[in-house]
Amino acid sequence: MTYNCREVVGRSLPPLVEQLRDGDELIVLDNASADGTAGAVRELAPDAIVFESGENLGFAAGCNAAAERATGDLMVLLNPDAIVQPGFRDAIEAPAADGRGWGAWMGLVTDEGGRLVNTEGGVVHFTGIAWAGGAGRARDAASGDGRPREVGFASGACLAIPRRSWEALGGFPPEYFLYGEDVDLSLRVRLAGGRVGVEPAALVDHEYEFRKGERKWRYLERNRWATIVRTFPAPLLALLAPALAATEVALVAVSVAGGWWRQKLGAWVDVARWMPRLLRERREIATRRRISTSEFADALTPELDSDYLVRASRFAPLRWALRAYWSVVRLLLAAGSADPPSRG
């Protein structure tokens, strides 16, 4: 999916095209770029399937539209500013061929020419706050000693998933537009009994910038709540209600201090307007659930160890309180771990 990134695809497409094999499909949806991106793609990748949406569908709906054209067994989603490194194509396919049983996975995403980690696997807090694991750390300090491992969610910057699984799950929620769609999809993969991992041998360098305007906060907050409503099983929601309420109070204060309180209010309006649809989608997602609530909770964490949450992560009383709260939740879930998998 591309949007006004003519210069970017000039760097990202050539190394990708070099690694493609006969039978591979390169599909690019252009979200009504005004800078000639679609033309640049056609010039750089003459064999690519390129189509123009005519309007900016956003990342989630744009990926869905592109995926509808795919015919291969494995789909790999790449951001237009993700530059694959040598050996990427074979490495990203490996989890599909070696019997790991992963339902979705990602490559190791770096930044600054491979010097730093952009994400070594997404992390999902039990309040629904999610972030790129390991962001900003030196690449040689990445977790797992370079071995494949399971993660909280697979980043949409470089996400691999069997096409039949994508279709069965319904792809990304199109209304999200930007942000959080990869968290939602990964949690639905888990609900359906799949596992989510990272293949560090599949290297991608991502030209990433966190600050992209105040509106990003509205997308992040509304999509966080939409994911909670859509995917968190009812027993977990009931136990987390006090923590979720306290988080909202804290985030209001943070948004006021940060000057994005209007975006926070807008997120509440969006979620309220979406709620009838979210509840319908929740019931549909629950019909595909194959794991217990306790097993679902295995994908979540009480730790706030993101570099984007520095103050919270360094406040020891908050860390202890979150760990204690989560320990009680896990004990209560374990006591009721035989709950029917299909229950919402």
Secondary structure, 3 states (H helix, E strand, C coil): CECCCHHHHHHHHHHHHHHCCCCCCCEEEECCCCCCHHHHHHHHCCCCEEEECCCCCHHHHHHHHHHCCCCCCEEEEECCCEEECCCHHHHHHHHHHCCCCEEEEEEEEEECCCCEEEECCEEEECCCCEEECCCCCEHHHCHHHHCCEECCECCCCEEEEEHHHHHHHCCCCHHHCCCCHHHHHHHHHHHCCCEEEEEEEEEEEECCCCCCCCHHHHHHHHHHHHHHHHHCCHHHHHHHHHHHHHHHHHHHHHHHHHCCHHHHHHHHHHHHHHHHHHHHHHHHHHCCCCCCHHHHHCCEECCCCCHHHHHHHHCHHHHHHHHHHHHHHHHHHHHCCCCCCCCC
